[in-house]
């Protein structure tokens, strides 16, 4: 008897980005074809409690380990698995067998 498919449906997978942030990709220096996922976080302005002066803050970029699920540009299909983004790079090393 075939087991029932228990993979989550598209309606149950959280795709929402984190608040006040967006996913960006930075190209590698040694391997420009590899893009590293980063998260650019928008910061609120700083208000000086004594003078009331408002100073804008630049966004902060941090390493993003959330995977493709928080990237609204990626198509998610739990049956196909994640994209094989490193496969060409690994095969080009000529030190692996498939």
C-alpha positions as CSV (number, residue, x, y, z in Angstrom):
1,X,0.0,0.0,0.0
2,X,1.4,3.4,-1.0
3,X,1.9,5.8,1.9
4,X,-0.2,9.0,2.0
5,X,1.8,12.1,0.9
6,X,2.5,14.1,4.0
7,X,4.4,16.9,2.4
8,X,3.1,20.4,3.4
9,X,0.9,22.1,0.8
10,X,1.8,25.5,-0.7
11,X,-0.8,27.1,1.7
12,X,1.0,25.8,4.7
13,X,4.6,26.8,3.8
14,X,5.5,30.2,5.3
15,X,6.9,32.4,2.5
16,X,6.7,35.8,4.3
17,X,10.0,37.7,4.6
18,X,11.2,38.8,8.0
19,X,9.9,42.2,9.1
20,X,11.8,45.3,7.9
21,X,14.2,43.3,5.8
22,X,14.7,41.8,2.3
23,X,16.8,39.0,0.9
24,X,19.7,40.0,-1.3
25,X,22.4,38.0,-2.9
26,X,26.1,38.8,-3.0
27,X,28.3,37.3,-5.7
28,X,31.4,35.4,-4.5
29,X,34.8,36.8,-5.2
30,X,36.6,33.5,-6.1
31,X,33.5,32.0,-7.8
32,X,31.2,34.8,-9.0
33,X,28.6,32.3,-10.2
34,X,27.9,31.5,-6.6
35,X,25.6,34.0,-4.9
36,X,25.6,34.2,-1.1
37,X,22.2,34.9,0.6
38,X,22.2,37.9,2.8
39,X,19.5,39.8,4.5
40,X,19.4,43.6,4.4
41,X,17.7,44.9,7.5
42,X,16.1,48.4,7.6
43,X,16.7,50.2,10.8
44,X,14.5,52.9,12.3
45,X,15.9,56.4,12.8
46,X,17.6,57.3,16.1
47,X,16.0,60.1,18.0
48,X,18.1,62.0,20.6
49,X,16.0,62.1,23.8
50,X,17.7,65.4,24.9
51,X,17.6,67.4,21.6
52,X,15.0,65.6,19.6
53,X,17.4,65.5,16.7
54,X,16.6,62.6,14.4
55,X,19.5,60.7,12.8
56,X,18.8,58.2,10.0
57,X,20.5,54.8,10.3
58,X,21.9,52.9,7.3
59,X,20.6,49.3,6.7
60,X,22.5,46.4,8.2
61,X,23.4,43.4,6.0
62,X,23.8,40.0,7.7
63,X,24.3,36.4,6.5
64,X,20.9,34.8,5.8
65,X,20.5,31.1,6.6
66,X,16.8,30.9,6.1
67,X,17.1,29.1,2.7
68,X,14.9,29.7,-0.3
69,X,11.6,29.8,1.6
70,X,12.0,33.5,2.5
71,X,12.8,34.5,-1.1
72,X,9.6,35.6,-2.8
73,X,11.3,35.2,-6.2
74,X,12.0,31.4,-5.8
75,X,9.5,28.8,-6.8
76,X,9.1,26.3,-4.0
77,X,8.1,22.7,-4.7
78,X,8.8,20.3,-1.8
79,X,8.6,17.3,-4.1
80,X,11.5,18.6,-6.3
81,X,13.8,19.6,-3.4
82,X,16.0,22.6,-3.3
83,X,17.8,24.1,-6.3
84,X,21.2,22.4,-7.0
85,X,23.1,25.7,-7.2
86,X,26.6,24.2,-6.3
87,X,26.4,21.3,-8.7
88,X,28.2,22.9,-11.7
89,X,30.9,24.4,-9.5
90,X,31.6,21.0,-7.9
91,X,31.6,19.1,-11.2
92,X,34.0,21.6,-12.7
93,X,36.6,20.7,-10.0
94,X,37.0,17.3,-11.8
95,X,37.5,15.5,-8.5
96,X,34.1,13.8,-8.1
97,X,32.2,10.9,-9.8
98,X,28.5,10.8,-10.3
